[in-house]
């Protein structure tokens, strides 16, 4: 017997080819076949968010397979990751067959990113292309992907500083949304260095400026 799932790619640039965005609903197409490759009809399928650290599981959605052994299951959002994990373990369970399949699905966070122009005196030392995250729990040198839909670019970089604004908001371990509000009234979840802004395709003096300190844009990011 086999149970397989086809997951969405909510951030199309994800190298894994499938991904979820924190806080967004999603669906998965599940196929269940018997030992001879025939569709299992009427099987109850449940989809769980499985915590690999604690063993706890949360039901995200369920349904029954149709004539072709398939079912499209609408699932509740996933909001966070544990620590600096890049993904959550999603378990698809066929109750009727007593079989399951596990998938590690990357989790992205959609936040505003502001500009940081320093290259020395950072919390993690010196760096040119980097991000800052607002918690001391973010490990120095931890790899991240940053993606911008406006430029269509995906950049691999790393955490080298703390901020913006606060250092006690590990929102990626909580509800997925930053709490800090900048002086302009925007919730901001990440700083990006001027070198990162350039790598993402933004133009100095137009989209951002170190001389004036201006720079804010919407990005997707995840740990890698």
C-alpha positions, 0 to 999 in steps of 0.5 A, a space after each residue: 500500500 502507499 499514501 502520497 501527497 501533492 503539496 502546493 508551492 505557495 512561494 513559487 521560487 522555493 528550491 524544494 518545489 513545494 512550500 507553505 506560507 505562515 498563516 495561509 490556508 492550503 490544500 493537499 491532494 492525497 492518493 492512497 493505493 493498495 498493494 496491487 496499485 489499485 485505488 483505495 476507495 472511501 478511506 478516511 485520510 487525516 492530515 497532521 502537523 507533527 512536532 518532531 521535537 515533542 511528538 505532539 500532533 495537530 489535526 489540520 484537515 481530513 477527507 475520504 478518498 474517491 473512486 480514483 483513490 484521491 481526495 483534495 483536503 483543505 487544511 488549516 494554516 501552519 504558523 511557525 517553525 521550531 527553533 531555526 527549523 526550515 520546515 514542519 513535518 506534515 503527516 498524512 494518515 490513512 486511518 482505514 489502511 493504518 498507513 502514513 507518509 511524512 513530508 518536511 514542508 518548508 515554511 515561509 514568512 511574509 514580512 516587511 523588510 527595512 534597510 540596514 547599512 552597517 557592515 561592522 559592529 553587528 551582533 555577529 561581527 562584520 558582514 556585507 550581505 546579511 539580514 537581521 532578525 529581532 531575537 537573540 535566539 536567531 543563531 549567528 550565521 544561520 542561513 536564510 532564503 529571502 525572496 521578493 515577488 516584485 523583482 522575482 529574485 531569491 537570495 541565500 544569505 545569513 543572519 548577522 545582526 539583531 533587529 529591527 527595533 527589538 531583540 525579543 520577538 522570535 515571531 517565527 516560533 510563535 504566530 508568524 507575524 512580527 510585533 514591532 511597529 516602526 516610526 512610520 507605522 509598519 510592522 517590520 520583521 527583518 532588516 536587510 543590508 544594502 548589499 542584500 537589497 542590491 542583490 534582490 534587484 533593488 536600485 540604490 537611490 530609487 528603491 532605497 538609500 543609505 544616505 537618507 535611511 529609506 528602504 522598506 519592502 515586502 519579502 518572503 523569507 525562511 530558514 535554510 
